[in-house]
């Protein structure tokens, strides 16, 4: 049975929150505690590749969005992700390192996003489900990184993520108006939650191996 769209969004948001709340601290972030130099480099590399690959995936998704306003909003997010990748790379190089390479689980995460056929799946999975958690992770970044790295997040990244979440809500409000669309969106959220946790835990495993 189809739900009123605002109620659908609220209910799925509550389900997402319950899921992520029940995860371990390293299952939802790359910087769950105060970061030393080695940990900082590793975390920034993870974030760089998320932003870099995410830019490409979002750019392709933009042309699958039929509504002109939503398409322009996705275009803004493409620019945001490219900007974030630029500043992650810049900070990594300032610390004397290179960007390394992505984890297989990161590539699998974005492959999953690209596999979604319907716009409501993508909006729900990425902007609504994952980006909502990004807002929380970025607040942690202000506490757990060194002052200069934290300032990169404060100045160039954190405010953008709030817009991305609003975009997720807007995309769902536009597309999730039938029972079939709501079922697709719910399934996409559940799939991407698992992929995101797998990516975060793979990051933690590599981090511990290199300490």
C-alpha positions as CSV (number, residue, x, y, z in Angstrom):
1,X,0.0,0.0,0.0
2,X,1.4,3.4,-1.0
3,X,2.2,5.8,1.9
4,X,1.9,9.6,1.8
5,X,5.4,10.6,0.6
6,X,6.3,12.6,3.7
7,X,5.4,9.7,5.9
8,X,7.3,7.3,3.7
9,X,10.5,9.5,3.9
10,X,10.1,9.8,7.7
11,X,9.6,6.0,8.2
12,X,12.6,5.1,6.0
13,X,14.7,7.7,7.7
14,X,13.8,6.2,11.1
15,X,14.7,2.7,9.8
16,X,18.1,3.9,8.5
17,X,18.8,5.6,11.8
18,X,18.0,2.5,13.8
19,X,20.3,0.4,11.5
20,X,23.3,2.8,11.7
21,X,22.9,3.3,15.5
22,X,23.2,-0.4,16.0
23,X,26.6,-0.6,14.2
24,X,30.0,-0.5,15.8
25,X,31.7,2.9,15.7
26,X,34.1,2.0,12.9
27,X,31.3,0.6,10.8
28,X,30.0,4.1,10.0
29,X,33.0,6.3,9.7
30,X,36.7,6.5,8.8
31,X,37.7,8.6,11.8
32,X,35.9,7.3,14.9
33,X,38.6,8.5,17.3
34,X,41.4,11.0,17.5
35,X,43.6,10.5,14.5
36,X,47.4,10.4,14.4
37,X,49.3,11.2,11.1
38,X,49.2,7.6,9.8
39,X,45.5,7.3,10.5
40,X,44.8,10.8,9.0
41,X,46.5,9.9,5.8
42,X,44.6,6.7,5.5
43,X,41.2,8.3,6.3
44,X,41.8,11.2,3.8
45,X,42.8,8.7,1.1
46,X,39.5,6.9,1.7
47,X,37.6,10.1,1.5
48,X,39.5,11.3,-1.6
49,X,38.5,8.2,-3.6
50,X,34.9,8.4,-2.4
51,X,34.7,12.0,-3.7
52,X,36.6,11.3,-6.9
53,X,34.7,8.3,-8.0
54,X,31.5,9.8,-6.6
55,X,32.0,12.8,-9.0
56,X,32.0,10.5,-12.0
57,X,29.0,8.4,-10.9
58,X,26.9,11.5,-10.0
59,X,27.8,13.1,-13.4
60,X,26.4,10.1,-15.2
61,X,23.4,9.9,-12.9
62,X,22.6,13.6,-13.6
63,X,21.4,12.8,-17.2
64,X,19.0,10.2,-15.9
65,X,17.1,12.8,-13.8
66,X,14.1,14.1,-15.8
67,X,13.1,17.1,-13.7
68,X,15.2,20.1,-14.7
69,X,15.4,21.5,-11.2
70,X,16.5,18.3,-9.7
71,X,19.0,17.8,-12.5
72,X,20.5,21.2,-11.8
73,X,20.7,20.3,-8.1
74,X,22.5,17.1,-9.0
75,X,24.9,19.2,-11.2
76,X,25.7,21.3,-8.2
77,X,26.5,18.2,-6.2
78,X,28.8,17.0,-9.0
79,X,30.8,20.2,-8.6
80,X,30.8,19.8,-4.8
81,X,32.2,16.3,-4.9
82,X,34.9,17.4,-7.4
83,X,35.8,20.3,-5.0
84,X,36.0,17.9,-2.1
85,X,38.3,15.6,-4.0
86,X,40.5,18.5,-4.8
87,X,40.9,19.6,-1.2
88,X,41.4,16.0,0.1
89,X,44.2,15.6,-2.4
90,X,45.7,18.9,-1.5
91,X,45.7,18.2,2.2
92,X,47.2,14.7,1.6
93,X,50.0,16.2,-0.4
94,X,50.6,18.9,2.1
95,X,51.3,16.2,4.6
96,X,53.8,14.6,2.2
97,X,51.9,11.7,0.8
98,X,50.0,10.6,-2.3
99,X,46.4,9.6,-2.7
100,X,47.1,5.9,-2.9
101,X,44.4,3.7,-4.4
102,X,40.8,2.8,-3.6
103,X,39.7,-0.3,-1.7
104,X,37.8,-2.9,-3.6
105,X,34.9,-2.3,-1.2
106,X,34.8,1.4,-2.3
107,X,34.6,0.4,-6.0
108,X,31.9,-2.1,-5.1
109,X,29.9,0.6,-3.3
110,X,29.9,2.8,-6.4
111,X,29.3,0.0,-8.8
112,X,26.1,-0.7,-6.7
113,X,25.0,2.9,-7.0
114,X,25.5,2.7,-10.8
115,X,23.4,-0.5,-10.9
116,X,20.3,1.2,-9.7
117,X,17.9,1.7,-12.6
118,X,15.4,4.2,-11.2
119,X,16.2,7.7,-10.0
120,X,14.3,7.1,-6.7
121,X,16.8,4.3,-5.9
122,X,19.8,6.5,-6.4
123,X,18.4,9.5,-4.5
124,X,17.3,7.3,-1.6
125,X,20.5,5.3,-1.4
126,X,23.1,8.0,-1.9
127,X,21.8,11.4,-0.9
128,X,19.2,10.3,1.6
129,X,20.8,7.3,3.3
130,X,24.5,7.8,3.0
131,X,24.8,11.6,2.9
132,X,22.7,11.8,6.1
133,X,25.4,9.8,7.8
134,X,28.0,12.0,6.2
135,X,26.7,15.0,8.0
136,X,27.4,13.2,11.3
137,X,30.8,11.9,10.2
138,X,31.9,15.4,9.2
139,X,31.1,16.7,12.6
140,X,33.4,14.0,14.0
141,X,36.1,15.2,11.6
142,X,36.1,18.6,13.4
143,X,36.9,16.8,16.7
144,X,39.2,14.0,15.6
145,X,41.6,15.5,13.1
146,X,44.4,18.0,13.6
147,X,43.4,21.6,13.4
148,X,44.5,22.2,9.8
149,X,42.7,19.1,8.5
150,X,39.6,19.9,10.5
151,X,39.5,23.4,9.0
152,X,39.5,21.9,5.5
153,X,36.2,20.1,6.5
154,X,34.8,23.1,8.2
155,X,35.6,25.5,5.3
156,X,35.2,23.4,2.2
157,X,33.1,20.3,2.9
158,X,30.6,20.2,5.8
159,X,28.1,22.7,4.6
160,X,27.8,21.0,1.2
161,X,26.7,17.7,2.8
162,X,23.7,19.4,4.3
163,X,22.6,20.5,0.8
164,X,23.1,16.9,-0.5
165,X,20.8,15.6,2.1
166,X,18.1,18.1,1.2
167,X,18.6,17.0,-2.4
168,X,17.9,13.4,-1.3
169,X,14.6,14.5,0.3
170,X,13.7,16.5,-2.8
171,X,14.4,13.6,-5.2
172,X,12.4,11.2,-3.0
173,X,9.5,13.6,-2.8
174,X,9.4,13.8,-6.6
175,X,9.8,10.2,-7.4
176,X,8.5,8.1,-4.5
177,X,4.8,8.6,-5.1
178,X,3.8,5.1,-6.0
179,X,3.9,1.8,-4.1
180,X,6.3,0.4,-6.6
181,X,8.7,3.4,-6.3
182,X,8.6,3.3,-2.5
183,X,9.4,-0.4,-2.6
184,X,12.3,0.2,-4.9
185,X,13.6,3.1,-2.7
186,X,13.4,1.0,0.4
187,X,15.2,-1.9,-1.1
188,X,18.0,0.4,-2.4
189,X,18.4,2.0,1.1
190,X,18.8,-1.5,2.6
191,X,21.3,-2.6,0.0
192,X,23.5,0.5,0.2
193,X,23.6,0.5,4.0
194,X,25.2,-2.9,3.8
195,X,27.7,-1.8,1.2
196,X,28.6,1.3,3.2
197,X,29.2,-0.7,6.4
198,X,31.4,-3.2,4.4
199,X,33.4,-0.3,3.0
200,X,33.9,1.3,6.4
201,X,34.9,-2.0,8.0
202,X,37.4,-2.7,5.2
203,X,38.9,0.7,5.9
204,X,39.2,-0.2,9.6
205,X,40.9,-3.5,8.8
206,X,43.5,-1.8,6.6
207,X,44.0,0.9,9.1
208,X,44.8,-1.6,11.9
209,X,47.1,-3.6,9.6
210,X,49.2,-0.5,8.9
211,X,49.4,0.8,12.5
